[in-house]
Amino acid sequence: MALVGIALGACAGTAGPPEYLVVEEYAGDPAALMFRGYSCLRVGDGSGAGGNGGTAGGGAGGPGAPSFSISEASVGDAADVVVRGQSGTLAERKYDSVFVHSGKVDDFTVTLAPAYVLRLRIWGSSMCSVPDLADAASTQSD
């Protein structure tokens, strides 16, 4: 499956520009990670809406990959991102408005199997836009 997660958006009940959390996903052999897709989540609408990256059968990473899911949810004025595997929750992060406006990128890796990892790059944006894959590729070995 090339795209994990879903693009989400809803009308916010507050004034000001919309805030989005952009999530890039890479997965595979740690020495040769492959871009798998991205998703956006509108932060602060409090809708509790979320996405799940799991697929029937081979798992979100494709045939032969370990089973996992990525859930994203807008909760109050923040957003939660949760990675789950067969053994339960593997990683959980909360992102607030301060992070969304900071210009920082949260870049972390979750080991799903001895030779299979999931790498997520997460940042805030005022719009849901396609990630700059040239920039992402240059940071893959970070």
N, C-alpha and C positions, 0 to 999 in steps of 0.2 A: 504494500500500500504506500503510495508516494506521499500522501498528505495525511498527517496525523493531527487530529484536532479539527475544530470547525471554526469558521469566522463567526463571531457573535457581535451583536450590537443591539442596543435598545435606546429609547429616548431617555436621557437623564432628567431627573427632576430638579437639578441645580443649574444655576447660571454659570457661564464660563465655557471655555472650549472643552470638547470631549477629551477624555483621557483613555488611552488604550494601552494594554499590555501586549507586546508582540513576542511570540515564542517561536524560536527557530529550533528545529530538531535535526540531529545527526545521529546515526546509529550504525553499528556493525563492529568489525574488528577494530580494536583500539588503534592499530597502525594505519588503518585505511577507512576512516569514517566516511559515510556517505550522507549527503543532505537528503532528508526525508520529507521535509515540508515545513510549513509554518502555520500559525494561527494567530488571531487577534481576539482580544476580549475587552469590551468596554468596561472600564473600571469606575466604580462609584455609583452605579445605578441601583445597586442593592438587589438586583433581580434574582440572584442566586443561580442564574443560568450557567450551564457548563458544557464542556465537550468531553468526549471520551475517545481516546485514540485506539482503543482495542478493536480487533476484528475477529470474526469467527474463524476458528481453525488455527492458522499459523502465528497469530499474535500480531501486534501493531507493526512490528519490524519486517514482516513479510514471511514467506515460507521458510521454515527451518529456524526462524528467530525465536528467542524466548518470548513467552506471553507477557505483555505488560499493557498498561493503560496510562494515559495522561489526562487528568481532569483539571479543568479551569473553571473557576466560579467567582463571580462578583459578589462580595459579601460586605454589605454596608459601604464604607468608603474605601475599601481595599479589594484585592483580588488574591485568591488562593490558587496555587498550582500544586497538584499532588501526582506523584508517580507511584503506581502500584504494580507489583509483580505477583507471582504465584504465592509468595510467602507473606504478602500484605503490603503495607505502605513502605516504600523504599526511600522516598524523599518528599518533603513537604515544605513549601515556601509561601510566605505572605508578603505581598507588595502593596504599599500604601501610596498616597498621592505624592509624598515627598520623594519616594523612589522614582515614580513615573516622571517627575520633573527634573530629576537629578542629572540625567544624561549618562548615568552609569549602566553597565551591562553586567547582569548576574550570569556567569558562565560556569556551569557545573556538570559533572559527569556522574552517572549512576551505573554501577556494574550489575548487569543482568545475568551474566554467565561468565565463566572464566575467559572466554575469548569474544565476548559481546558486550558492548557498552552503549549507553544512551547519553548523548551530550545535549544539553539544553542551553541556549543563549536567550536571555530574557531582558527586555528593556521597555521603557515607556515612550509613548509617542502621542502627538496630538491628532494623529490619524492612523488608520489601519492601512498600511502600505506593504508592498512586497519588499522583503529584505534585499539588501545589496549583496548578492551572492559572491561577487568578486571580493568584497570586503570580508565576508564570512569565510571564504576559502583561505584567505591570507591569515586568518586567525585560528585555523583548525588545529594547529599543533601547539597552541598555547597551553 
